[in-house]
């Protein structure tokens, strides 16, 4: 069975100049869908990368805070001789 153009199947639709114009419209729609899918996946990937960097930064910040606390405690408890 031969494929018939969209404007022949639906006579009330606006007449098309090219009987196979619906194919190019579908290709353009598919291209637009794929482009948006790629952009959405890239955005999702960037979000995951940002979450990873944030968790790494939090881990380093926690370790730095603990070390700073130990350093302050050590400085507070040091007895400085009177002659120095």
C-alpha positions in Angstrom: 0.0 0.0 0.0 1.3 3.4 -1.0 1.7 6.2 1.6 -0.6 9.1 0.8 0.1 12.6 1.8 -1.6 14.1 4.8 -3.5 16.8 2.8 -5.1 14.1 0.6 -6.1 12.0 3.6 -7.8 15.0 5.3 -9.5 17.0 2.6 -10.6 19.7 5.0 -7.1 20.4 6.1 -5.2 23.3 4.6 -3.9 22.3 1.2 -0.2 21.8 1.0 2.0 22.7 -1.9 4.2 19.7 -1.5 2.2 16.5 -1.0 5.1 15.1 1.1 5.5 18.2 3.3 4.3 16.3 6.4 7.5 14.2 6.2 9.8 17.2 6.4 7.6 18.6 9.2 7.9 15.4 11.1 11.7 15.3 10.6 11.9 18.9 11.9 9.8 17.9 14.9 11.9 14.8 15.6 15.1 16.9 15.3 13.7 19.5 17.8 12.7 16.7 20.2 16.1 15.2 20.0 17.8 18.6 20.5 15.7 19.3 23.6 16.3 15.8 25.0 20.1 16.3 24.6 19.9 19.7 26.3 17.8 18.2 29.2 20.3 15.3 29.6 23.2 17.8 29.6 21.4 19.9 32.3 20.8 16.8 34.4 24.4 15.8 34.1 25.5 19.3 35.1 23.2 19.1 38.2 24.7 15.8 39.2 28.2 17.2 38.8 27.3 20.2 40.9 25.9 17.9 43.7 29.2 15.9 43.6 31.3 19.1 43.9 29.0 20.3 46.8 29.4 17.1 48.7 33.2 17.1 48.2 33.3 20.7 49.4 31.2 19.9 52.5 33.6 17.0 53.4 36.7 19.2 53.1 35.0 22.0 55.1 34.1 19.6 57.9 37.6 18.3 58.1 39.0 21.9 58.1 36.6 22.9 60.9 37.7 19.9 63.0 41.4 20.7 62.5 40.8 24.4 63.3 39.0 23.4 66.5 42.0 21.2 67.6 44.4 24.1 66.8 42.4 26.5 68.9 42.2 24.1 71.8 45.9 23.5 71.6 46.7 27.3 71.6 44.4 27.8 74.6 46.0 25.1 76.7 49.7 26.1 76.0 51.4 27.5 79.0 53.7 30.3 78.1 56.6 30.8 80.6 56.9 34.2 82.3 60.4 34.9 81.0 59.5 34.6 77.3 
